[in-house]
Amino acid sequence: MSCDILAMGEPMVEFNQTGGAGSRDYLQGFGGDSSNFAIAAARQGASAGYVTALGADVYGRMFRELWKTEGVDATHVREDGGAFTAVYFVTHDKGGHHFSFFRQGSASSRYRPDDLPLDAIGRAKLFHLSGISLAISDSACDAGFAAMEAARKAGVAVSFDTNLRLKLWPVARARAVIAEAIALCTVCLPSYDDVAVLFGENDEDRLADMILAKGPKIVALKLGAKGTLLALPDRRVRIAPHPCKPVDATGAGDTFGGAFCARLVAGDPPEDAARYAAVAAALSTEGYGAVAPIPRADAVRAAMKAGAA
């Protein structure tokens, strides 16, 4: 089976605190930025698949069932009997949401270039990965770059989300590796906080200029509550945030990316794709967890119609 969108990275089982700060109640869900991305794309109607490795454990089986339910093709998901499926916890307080990860030595982190489904990558319309996909181990990093090179050689677009996590690697290495990945991507999906650290610059337009200069054709700079700055070589547009009642922002950026790329692959102009993705991301913050609140296309369209009215 070939997929229009093929994502690669580290799926993680999620335990998300509910009931406010200090609560001992946790909702079990699913996360992992590129898995969230693939599910968000699939919920918008895109043909999506995933590339990774899972442990031979109950959580690995749960993920396979999740992807089956969501319509995400898991043909190219390996099982690693010598490793485990990663887990993380989300807690909430007045400062926002906070993550605790249990991932070192996970099945995904043991992924290697030789494990890549190169034929499937070459048949996709868009291949996606993130800074986390590259940060979890040296072998996973090598696999990510090999996948990007294979995609480019086959004429497949590459999307890349910076998703900087300094707990995973030193800033100097992150800066070098992410800069190289940006140079290989067609669509860059950075968060402002990430690239302000990586580039040592605070001005949004100058950051967009610096990213475009490395080679991407489309940059969607995510600005949180300020919306999105969409930058192309010949123009840029500011996309206002969609009004919402947020309770948990976990995975909102992944929802934006998956929805944005789904609409690009469907043929939308970048401006239309970004406006659609902004609504999808806003709706995803109105429930707990990274995956459960991701809206489907009908909900996004309805919200866009209501906003226009």
C-alpha positions as CSV (number, residue, x, y, z in Angstrom):
1,M,0.0,0.0,0.0
2,S,1.3,3.5,-0.8
3,C,0.4,6.6,1.2
4,D,0.2,10.2,0.2
5,I,1.8,11.2,3.6
6,L,4.3,9.0,5.4
7,A,5.6,10.1,8.8
8,M,8.5,8.7,10.8
9,G,9.4,9.0,14.5
10,E,8.7,7.9,18.0
11,P,5.2,6.9,19.2
12,M,4.6,7.2,22.9
13,V,1.8,6.1,25.2
14,E,0.5,9.0,27.2
15,F,-0.8,9.4,30.7
16,N,-2.3,12.9,31.0
17,Q,-3.2,14.4,34.3
18,T,-6.9,15.4,34.7
19,G,-8.7,17.3,37.4
20,G,-6.1,20.1,37.8
21,A,-2.8,20.6,39.6
22,G,-2.1,17.9,42.2
23,S,-4.7,15.5,40.8
24,R,-3.8,11.8,41.0
25,D,-6.1,11.0,38.1
26,Y,-4.6,10.3,34.7
27,L,-6.2,9.7,31.3
28,Q,-4.4,7.1,29.2
29,G,-4.0,8.1,25.7
30,F,-1.4,8.2,22.9
31,G,1.3,10.7,21.8
32,G,4.5,11.1,20.0
33,D,4.7,14.1,17.7
34,S,5.0,12.4,14.3
35,S,2.3,9.8,15.2
36,N,0.0,12.7,16.2
37,F,0.8,14.3,12.9
38,A,-0.1,11.2,10.9
39,I,-3.4,10.8,12.8
40,A,-4.2,14.5,12.3
41,A,-3.6,14.1,8.6
42,A,-5.7,11.0,8.4
43,R,-8.6,12.6,10.2
44,Q,-8.6,15.3,7.6
45,G,-9.0,12.7,4.9
46,A,-5.4,12.2,3.8
47,S,-3.9,8.7,3.1
48,A,-1.3,8.5,5.9
49,G,1.2,5.9,7.0
50,Y,3.8,5.6,9.7
51,V,7.4,4.4,9.9
52,T,8.9,3.3,13.3
53,A,9.6,0.4,15.6
54,L,7.5,-0.7,18.6
55,G,8.2,-3.0,21.5
56,A,6.7,-6.5,21.7
57,D,4.5,-5.3,24.6
58,V,0.9,-4.3,25.4
59,Y,1.6,-0.7,24.5
60,G,2.9,-1.7,21.1
61,R,-0.3,-3.7,20.4
62,M,-2.4,-0.7,21.6
63,F,-0.7,1.5,19.0
64,R,-1.3,-0.9,16.2
65,E,-4.9,-1.0,17.1
66,L,-5.0,2.8,17.3
67,W,-3.5,3.2,13.9
68,K,-5.9,0.6,12.5
69,T,-8.9,2.5,13.9
70,E,-7.5,5.8,12.7
71,G,-6.8,4.6,9.2
72,V,-3.1,5.1,9.5
73,D,-1.2,2.4,7.6
74,A,1.2,0.5,9.9
75,T,2.6,-1.8,7.3
76,H,6.1,-0.4,7.8
77,V,6.1,-0.4,11.6
78,R,8.7,-3.0,12.9
79,E,8.4,-4.9,16.1
80,D,11.6,-5.0,18.3
81,G,11.4,-7.8,20.7
82,G,14.4,-6.6,22.7
83,A,13.0,-3.1,23.5
84,F,9.9,-1.4,24.9
85,T,7.4,1.1,23.6
86,A,8.1,4.6,25.2
87,V,5.8,6.3,27.7
88,Y,5.3,9.8,29.0
89,F,3.3,11.7,31.6
90,V,1.7,15.1,31.3
91,T,1.0,17.3,34.4
92,H,-0.7,20.6,34.5
93,D,-0.4,23.7,36.7
94,K,-0.6,27.5,36.5
95,G,2.5,27.5,34.4
96,G,1.0,25.3,31.7
97,H,1.6,21.6,30.8
98,H,4.8,19.7,31.7
99,F,6.2,16.4,30.4
100,S,8.0,13.5,32.0
101,F,9.4,11.0,29.5
102,F,10.5,7.4,29.8
103,R,12.1,6.7,26.4
104,Q,15.8,5.9,26.6
105,G,16.4,2.6,24.9
106,S,12.9,2.5,23.4
107,A,12.2,0.4,20.2
108,S,12.0,3.6,18.2
109,S,15.4,4.8,19.4
110,R,16.9,1.6,18.1
111,Y,15.7,2.2,14.5
112,R,18.5,2.2,11.9
113,P,18.9,3.3,8.3
114,D,18.8,-0.4,7.1
115,D,15.3,-0.6,8.6
116,L,13.9,2.0,6.2
117,P,11.1,1.1,3.7
118,L,12.8,3.1,0.9
119,D,10.3,2.0,-1.8
120,A,7.4,3.3,0.3
121,I,9.1,6.6,1.0
122,G,9.7,7.0,-2.8
123,R,6.0,6.4,-3.5
124,A,4.7,9.0,-1.1
125,K,3.8,12.6,-1.9
126,L,5.1,13.9,1.3
127,F,7.5,12.5,4.0
128,H,7.4,14.0,7.5
129,L,9.7,13.9,10.5
130,S,10.8,16.1,13.4
131,G,13.6,17.2,15.6
132,I,12.5,14.5,18.1
133,S,12.8,11.9,15.4
134,L,16.4,12.9,15.0
135,A,17.2,13.4,18.7
136,I,16.2,10.1,20.3
137,S,19.4,8.3,19.2
138,D,22.3,8.4,16.8
139,S,20.9,5.5,14.8
140,A,17.5,7.2,14.5
141,C,19.1,10.4,13.4
142,D,21.0,8.6,10.7
143,A,17.8,6.9,9.6
144,G,16.0,10.2,9.5
145,F,18.6,11.8,7.2
146,A,18.7,8.7,5.0
147,A,14.9,8.9,4.7
148,M,15.0,12.6,3.8
149,E,17.7,12.0,1.2
150,A,15.7,9.1,-0.3
151,A,12.6,11.2,-0.4
152,R,14.4,14.1,-2.2
153,K,16.0,11.8,-4.7
154,A,12.5,10.4,-5.5
155,G,11.0,13.9,-5.9
156,V,8.9,13.5,-2.7
157,A,8.3,16.6,-0.6
158,V,9.7,16.6,2.9
159,S,8.1,18.3,5.9
160,F,10.0,19.0,9.1
161,D,8.9,20.2,12.5
162,T,11.7,21.5,14.7
163,N,10.2,20.3,17.9
164,L,13.3,21.2,20.0
165,R,13.6,19.1,23.2
166,L,16.8,20.1,25.0
167,K,16.4,17.2,27.4
168,L,17.3,15.0,24.5
169,W,20.5,16.7,23.3
170,P,22.8,19.6,23.9
171,V,21.8,22.9,22.2
172,A,24.9,22.9,20.0
173,R,24.2,19.5,18.5
174,A,20.5,20.4,18.1
175,R,21.4,23.6,16.4
176,A,23.7,21.8,13.9
177,V,21.5,18.8,13.2
178,I,18.2,20.8,12.9
179,A,19.9,23.3,10.6
180,E,20.9,20.5,8.3
181,A,17.4,19.0,8.4
182,I,15.8,22.4,7.5
183,A,18.1,22.5,4.5
184,L,16.7,19.2,3.3
185,C,13.0,20.0,3.8
186,T,10.4,21.5,1.4
187,V,7.9,22.5,4.2
188,C,9.3,23.7,7.5
189,L,6.9,23.8,10.5
190,P,9.0,25.5,13.3
191,S,7.7,26.8,16.6
192,Y,8.8,30.3,17.5
193,D,10.3,29.3,20.8
194,D,12.4,26.6,19.1
195,V,13.9,28.7,16.4
196,A,14.5,31.7,18.7
197,V,16.8,29.5,20.6
198,L,18.3,27.8,17.6
199,F,19.0,31.0,15.6
200,G,19.6,33.4,18.4
201,E,17.0,35.8,17.0
202,N,13.7,37.1,18.4
203,D,12.1,39.0,15.4
204,E,9.5,36.8,13.7
205,D,10.1,38.0,10.2
206,R,13.9,37.8,10.4
207,L,13.5,34.2,11.7
208,A,11.3,33.4,8.7
209,D,13.9,34.9,6.4
210,M,16.7,32.9,8.0
211,I,14.7,29.6,7.6
212,L,13.8,30.3,4.0
213,A,17.4,31.1,3.2
214,K,18.3,27.5,4.1
215,G,16.1,26.2,1.3
216,P,12.5,25.3,2.3
217,K,9.8,26.6,-0.1
218,I,7.1,27.0,2.6
219,V,7.6,28.0,6.3
220,A,4.7,28.0,8.7
221,L,6.1,29.6,11.9
222,K,3.9,28.7,14.8
223,L,3.4,31.6,17.2
224,G,1.1,30.0,19.8
225,A,-1.6,32.4,20.9
226,K,-0.4,34.9,18.2
227,G,-1.3,32.5,15.4
228,T,1.0,31.6,12.5
229,L,3.4,33.4,10.2
230,L,3.2,31.8,6.8
231,A,6.3,32.7,4.8
232,L,7.1,31.8,1.1
233,P,9.9,33.1,-1.0
234,D,7.6,35.8,-2.6
235,R,5.1,36.6,0.1
236,R,4.1,36.1,3.7
237,V,0.7,36.1,5.5
238,R,-0.2,36.2,9.1
239,I,-2.8,33.7,10.1
240,A,-4.9,34.8,13.1
241,P,-5.5,32.2,15.8
242,H,-9.0,30.7,15.8
243,P,-11.0,31.5,19.0
244,C,-11.3,28.5,21.4
245,K,-11.6,27.5,25.0
246,P,-8.3,25.6,25.6
247,V,-7.8,23.1,28.4
248,D,-4.7,21.3,27.2
249,A,-2.4,22.3,24.4
250,T,-0.6,19.0,24.2
251,G,-0.2,18.1,20.5
252,A,-1.7,21.3,19.1
253,G,1.4,21.9,17.0
254,D,1.3,18.4,15.6
255,T,-2.4,18.8,14.7
256,F,-1.5,22.0,12.9
257,G,1.3,20.2,10.9
258,G,-0.8,17.2,10.0
259,A,-3.8,19.2,8.9
260,F,-1.6,21.7,7.0
261,C,0.2,19.0,5.1
262,A,-3.0,17.1,4.4
263,R,-4.5,20.2,2.8
264,L,-1.3,20.9,0.8
265,V,-1.3,17.3,-0.5
266,A,-5.0,17.8,-1.4
267,G,-4.0,20.7,-3.6
268,D,-4.9,23.7,-1.4
269,P,-2.8,26.9,-1.7
270,P,-0.5,27.4,1.3
271,E,-2.6,30.2,2.7
272,D,-5.8,28.2,2.6
273,A,-4.0,25.2,4.1
274,A,-2.7,27.3,7.0
275,R,-6.1,28.8,7.8
276,Y,-7.6,25.4,7.9
277,A,-4.8,24.0,10.1
278,A,-5.1,26.9,12.5
279,V,-8.7,26.0,13.2
280,A,-7.9,22.3,13.5
281,A,-5.1,23.1,16.0
282,A,-7.4,25.4,18.1
283,L,-10.1,22.8,18.3
284,S,-7.5,20.2,19.4
285,T,-6.8,22.2,22.6
286,E,-10.4,21.9,23.9
287,G,-9.9,18.4,25.2
288,Y,-7.3,16.5,27.2
289,G,-4.5,14.5,25.5
290,A,-2.6,14.6,22.2
291,V,-4.8,12.4,20.1
292,A,-8.4,12.2,21.4
293,P,-9.3,15.9,20.8
294,I,-7.8,16.1,17.2
295,P,-10.8,17.2,15.1
296,R,-12.0,15.5,12.0
297,A,-12.6,17.4,8.8
298,D,-16.3,17.9,9.2
299,A,-15.7,19.6,12.6
300,V,-13.0,21.9,11.2
301,R,-15.2,22.9,8.3
302,A,-18.1,23.6,10.6
303,A,-15.9,25.8,12.8
304,M,-14.6,27.7,9.7
305,K,-18.1,28.2,8.5
306,A,-19.3,29.5,11.9
307,G,-16.3,31.8,12.1
308,A,-16.9,33.2,8.7
309,A,-20.6,33.8,9.6
